[in-house]
Amino acid sequence: MNWKPEIRKGAGPIYVAICDALERGIAEGQLQPGEKLPPHRDLAYRLGVTVGTIARAYTEAAVRGLVVGEVGRGTFINDFDNHRDDITRLVVPEKPQPEVIDLGLNLSAIGEADEILRSTLKDLSRSGSLDALLTYQPSAGMISHRAVASQWLEGIGIRAHPDNVIICNGGQHGLLISMMALAGHGESIATEQLTYPGARAIAHQLGITLAAVQMDHEGLDPAALRELCETKRPKALYCMPVLQNPTTITMSEQRMREIAAIIEQYGLWIIEDDVYGFLAETRPRPFASLIPERTIYLTSASKSMAPGLRIGFLVVPAKLSRSVQEIVTMSNWMSPPFMAAIVTNWMANGYADKLIAWHRNQAHERQEVAHRILGHHAEHASTSCYHLWLQLPEPWRMDSFSATALREGVRVITADAFAVKRDHAPHAVRLCLGAAHSLPQIALGLNRLMGLLNSQPKPHMDLQSIGYV
């Protein structure tokens, strides 16, 4: 890139003038979304300024939302449409296509929850506290709801006083709150090299850089995390230790203890995303139990009970409680008390545990179908969750495989939606087994995919002609 900004003289600092020139270049079309900016040293040489001045200019540009930095790759003009495309792939379509089997959306199956809801609504209608559900409540949620959640969380090894439990609008909202509390514009958060696309979208909108940590067969690599802490000094680590999305990897407790030691050594925070942990029949101790004073723990009823229940729970250290509650107030004021009443009623009456047992059984049944049909292609996939990670055989590439699958009536999500470094995305796709309505429908979709895996991609495939682009 040969861009050399026109620096207009003024009373302000030179780094601000460079950033102003960058903003004009974007507005005038000289710089395009996704375009890589010159390295600090190159631009400093062209302009006759110090490398530190360029670094400050790029940081100011990140604060303004003009650019985004990617660790190990450089600084790029912000491409909002690109990130919106990743999220769009995960959105439930307003008009579903009945001819398409959706193995893309990672939803939990719907089973007995509807009958339980009918009963719960009757119980709530007969209670004497409906007025409390119709008025404003504290931003953290009603204390009675938080007390029930606190007791329920003890069942998975998390001891949390109700004062440290904060109710949010599901996992995505909880993640937004957590990132806002722990990092600001121009700062970084470490995460697995393949991570939840919603985390990428949030970080992008907040001007936070996600720093990719290499993974191995046991998840996040402690040595890679330590090296990143030495070189990049991230503010926090976001990770999913149990049934990771998209890889389904569960860390061992020994691995988690190694990571916890690094967190304490470098003074990081952890955002522990445990939205799939309920599906694991055996699991390691959570970070929230190992190092509770450094951990924001996140779980959600949207996965463990029913997708439409947009209620999540954060367990936060006392030191962060006030700032987190202020962010809840700013972003949402409070989560709906009525919906929280439904979820905590299910927790208190045993319905939540009943639904979790049902989900575990459903996940096992659906994974058995997948393993039977996909054979060795699914040999590394967990049998305990609703999704699996499918590494594509040569010569398939993820885009051509996804496009061909859609032409065959099956929707999947490609690896680039999860890759922190998009150009390092493996040729793989995530398959989700929860959104399909029945085992026969899952089997039909997987058999179609198996047919593709056993075939060769067609040369010079026109992706636009089949509606993929």
Secondary structure, DSSP 4 states (H G I P E B T S, - for coil): ------PPP-SS-HHHHHHHHHHHHHHTTSS-TTPBPPPHHHHHHHHT--HHHHHHHHHHHHHTTSEEEETTTEEEE--HHHHHHHHHTTSPPSS--TTSEE-SS-PPP-STHHHHHHHHHHHHHTSS-GGGGGS---TT--HHHHHHHHHHHGGGT----GGGEEEESHHHHHHHHHHHHH--TT-EEEEESB--HHHHHHHHHHTPEEEEE-EETTEE-HHHHHHHHHHH--SEEEE--SS-TTT-----HHHHHHHHHHHHHHT-EEEEE-TTGGG-SS-PPPHHHHSGGGEEEEEEHHHHT-TT---EEEE--HHHHHHHHHHHHHHTSS--HHHHHHHHHHHHHTHHHHHHHHHHHHHHHHHHHHHHHHGGGGTTS-SSSSEEEEEPPTT--HHHHHHHHHHTTEE-EEGGGTBSSGGG--SEEEEE-SSSSSHHHHHHHHHHHHHHHTS-PPTT--TGGGT--
